[in-house]
């Protein structure tokens, strides 16, 4: 192990750390991997001692994390352009129309409707068949109360 140049150790360790992000998502570990790779590249260019390498690794990792996490996270999680990115039915949904996508039986959790392109659990006081257009009369948590 003492015959391996330290820059190669840093680069391989950095790639391994970045690969761990696949198993422990959170988009934090990747910046420590990038810090290790950059430390390896700088160690190849500059003669640095072990303490300087460790300090450089710590500083680079934290600076990369603080500077780029929020920006880079958007590229991997996607962006929502809708006015309601939470996916919750807006309070103004009462009175709007939806289409039944799975038969609704009274007091049964199986019924579903499509509302604004999203599938929602639905409940009704009467049985409603698939394909029927319904009106939203209320909402409780993630279940829409509907009527034909």
N, C-alpha and C positions, 0 to 999 in steps of 0.2 A: 504494500500500500504506500510505502514511503517513496517508491519510484514513480508514482503517478503525480504529474504536475497539479498543483492546487486549482488552477483555472479549470481543468477538466472535471475535478471533483465538484466544484461549484456549479458548473453547467449541467452535469448529469444530475446532481442533487436538485437543482432548480427545475429541470424537466420532470423529475419524479414528483416533486411537490405540486407542480401544475397538474400532473396526471391525477393526483389525489383529489382534486376538485371534482372530478367525475363521480367520485364515491361519497364525497361530503359537500354537497352543494351549499352555497351561501355566498359565493363569489368574494371570498376573502383570501383563501389560501393561495389563489393564483398569483396574487401580488407578491407574496413571499417567494414564490417560485421565480417570478420575474426579477425580483431583487437578487436572488441567488445567481441567475443567469447573467445579469448585468455585472455583478461582483466578479464572476468568472471572466467575463470579457475584459473588465478593467484590470483584473489581476494579470491577464495575458499581456496587457499593454504597459502596465506600471509595476515596478517591483514593490509589492506591499507585504508587510509582515502579517502574521496571523491576527494580531489585535486590530490592525487597520482593516483587514478583510472583514472581520466580524462587525466592526463599527460601520463600515461601508454597507454591509448587508442589512443591518438593522435600520440605518438611515434611509437607504433606498427603498426598502420594503414599506416602511411607514409612510414615506413621502408618496410613493406610488399608490398605496391604499387610500390615503386621504385625498389625493388629487384626482384619481381617475375612477374610483369604485362607482360612484353615482352615475357618471357618464357612461361607463362601460356596461353597467348593469342594464341600462335601457336597451342596449343592442341585443342582449341575450334574453331578456324577459319580454320584449316587445313593447309597443306603445299603443295606447288606446286613444282613438280620436273622438269617441262618443262623449256626449255630455254626462253620461252616467257610467263611469268605468267600474264602479263597484259591482255592477250586475244586479243590484237590488231594484225591485220594482219601484218606480217613482211614486211619490204620494199622490200625484195627479193621475194615476192609472185608473182610478175608479171612473167608470163610465166608458172606458175605451173598449175596443173589441179585440178578441183573440180567437184562435181556431183550436178546437179540440184535436189533439194528436193521439191520445189514448183514451178509451172510454172512461167516463167519470161516473162512479157509483157513489151515492151519498155516504158520507163518513168513511170513505175508503182512501188510503194514501196512494192508490194506483193511478188516479186520473192525471192527465197532463194536457197543458195547452201551450201553444206557441204565441208568445207576446213579444212584439218588436224583434223578431228573429231569434228569440231565446226560449228554450223549453222551461216551463215552470210546472211545479206540482199544482194541482187544482182540486177544488172540492166544490160540491154543489148540493142543494137540497133535493134535487131530482136527478134521475139517471140521464146522462147526455152521451150520445154516440159520437164516435170519431168523425171528424170532418165538419161538425156543426160549428157555426159561428156563435160565439157567446159574448156576453158583456161582463166586464169585471165589476163586482159590487163591493169588494173589500179585499183585504190582505191580512194574513196573520203569519208573521215570520216570512218563510219562503214559500208559502202556499197562497195561491190566489183563490178567492171565493168568487164563483161565477154563476151566471144564470143564462138560460137559453135566450 
